[in-house]
Amino acid sequence: MMSSSPVPRAVVDLDVPGPTISRHIYGHFAEHLGRCIYGGFYVGENSPIPNVHGLRTDVIEALRAIAIPNLRWPGGCFADEYHWRDGIGPKDQRPTMVNTNWGDVVEDNSFGTHEFMELCELLGADAYITGNVGSGTVQEMSEWVDYLTREGDSPMARLRRANGREKPWRVPFFGIGNEPWGCGGNMSAPVYAAQARRYATFVRSHGENEMVRIAGGANVDDYAWTDALMRDLVCDTCPRSEPGPYQAISLHSYTFRDSFEAKGQARGFSTEDWYATFANAWWMEELITRHSTVMDRYDPHRKVGLVVDEWGAWWDAKPGTNPHFLQQDNTLRDALIASLHFDIFHRHTERVIMANLAQTVNVLQAPILTNPTSGAMVLTPTYHVLAMNLGHHDATRLDVRWVDDLPAHADDGARPFPLVSVSASRKGDTALISATNLDPAAPHTIRLDLRGAAAAVDGARVLTAAALDACNTPEAPDAVSPAVFSDWSLADGVLELVIPRAAYVTVSLGLEPTTN
């Protein structure tokens, strides 16, 4: 079915590679919140559910299949009340604590440093650990880094060996607290900037473990916070011959129907809700652009990275579940929120070095859901977007230059936004085109003028469903799953796609090898 509206056209130069789309943009987040850790990743060694030292085998295999590049832990708000020594040593001797942020439930610390690092090794993922600034000390954070990464005969290395781990781990990413403007301490920007400099000084790179230190950055559009951190990094008294105390700053922004106070329902939403949601999802483009502009003022060569380490859809908790556990259904709408965000991250990959979807299992926009009774595992529509985008990992971006205006939505008082988003990348002699149609009612046709190399379509897939709020369940695990996409044509170097309404499409291209 062809669209009757004018067909927008874009140019993609296949032989003009841009910056690399870091695989770390496809990172994940696992907090001690609800059933993300316990019942999600970790079921205990005595569970009838197949596991490796208590870690769920099926969850690990599913995440390995999408090449999860990194995992952020232990929070989130939980990080700033977590004391790492409580989570090491014999499990029957570990003290308990109360998780005051997420339901006042008892945390028994059976999942701690060794369990998390083993999980990362099983996943083949890099560890991104967030330290405790809010209620912890500089010494506590410094000793955790030593325990994790130092060799030799130091006290912390000896303690690690006493707990069964001879060699240090590799920890390439370390967060200097979480949300210091809120649950991480309710600090002002100048106060936190000074604290971040102090704490980061003692988060040292040991041996071959080069650590990227990530300061707790802004909440949504708090550009003054970003300005304060960047201004602190380039202070007149700081030694210019040495790397700064932190090498990246974070940004947190979630997608709602209207606001944090009026999030909306995960299912049963209206078309008006749909449009309002995607107006807010598109806001990420503006946020990254404006935060990057602030950063450029102090760091024009873009040596300091931006890490969007909490993003995703946040709806009202699923009825019948603990509201503090943040469990929600994951629908076709969530999948398109994900595909749109990845396009935005791709467009800003010069500055955005990592992003972490919140959260990996059973919480918020989770790619994986597990049933607490049967132990069944479900792959959500968001999981399938991650799988369809594997070709973008560490590929070079190909800019998509639109010659014509894209169809847009601009009524109901919502912020105007394009209804179509497209990304392209190249890796060797293959390329990947990904396209999202956010129109809930009509298909849209686009034409991509592929220049610089002869191309052939190697395969194409589409993710959509009959209902906008369709989701996967244990009874219908494939209700929203990728299918073969055939509504394309390629002639004279022009790729035409007819994208169904409310759909995500990827097209793999084989390219004629270039010769020198």
Number of C-alpha atoms within 10 A of each C-alpha: 10 13 14 9 9 13 17 16 20 21 17 21 18 23 13 13 15 15 17 20 26 23 20 21 25 24 26 27 25 26 22 23 25 22 22 26 22 19 20 24 25 24 21 19 14 10 14 9 17 16 19 16 16 20 27 22 16 15 23 19 13 19 21 15 13 17 19 23 23 25 28 29 24 27 22 24 26 22 27 25 23 23 20 19 16 18 21 20 18 9 14 9 13 16 14 13 16 13 18 13 16 17 14 11 14 11 15 18 22 23 22 20 22 19 17 22 20 15 22 20 14 16 21 16 20 20 22 26 25 27 30 27 27 22 13 17 14 17 12 17 23 18 20 18 23 22 23 21 25 26 18 11 9 12 12 20 22 16 16 23 13 11 13 10 15 13 14 19 19 18 19 17 21 23 28 30 31 28 25 27 18 13 17 21 17 13 16 13 21 15 13 24 23 13 19 24 18 14 23 23 15 17 25 18 17 16 11 9 16 14 20 20 27 28 31 30 31 24 19 15 18 14 18 13 22 24 21 19 25 21 18 20 21 14 11 9 8 13 10 10 6 7 11 18 22 24 18 26 24 24 24 22 21 21 23 25 25 15 13 13 9 11 18 19 19 24 19 11 13 12 13 12 16 17 24 20 23 26 23 21 24 19 20 23 17 12 18 22 16 14 22 22 15 20 25 16 13 17 17 12 11 15 14 22 22 27 23 24 27 21 24 22 26 25 24 20 21 17 10 7 12 13 15 14 19 22 27 24 24 29 24 28 27 27 29 25 24 23 25 27 22 22 19 22 24 27 23 18 21 19 23 26 21 24 28 25 26 26 26 27 29 30 27 26 32 28 27 23 29 21 15 13 7 9 18 14 19 23 24 27 33 25 22 17 26 22 17 23 17 17 21 27 19 17 23 22 25 26 21 21 13 16 11 12 12 19 18 13 17 14 12 10 7 16 15 16 20 17 21 21 18 25 24 26 27 28 17 11 14 20 25 26 23 25 23 27 28 29 23 17 12 12 19 27 23 22 19 23 22 20 16 15 16 15 24 17 17 13 14 21 18 24 24 24 21 11 14 22 19 19 26 20 20 15 9 10 15 15 19 25 21 21 12 12 18 13 16 16 13 16 10 10 16 18 21 18 22 21 27 27 20 26 24 27 26 25 22 21 19 18 20 13 12 11 4 3
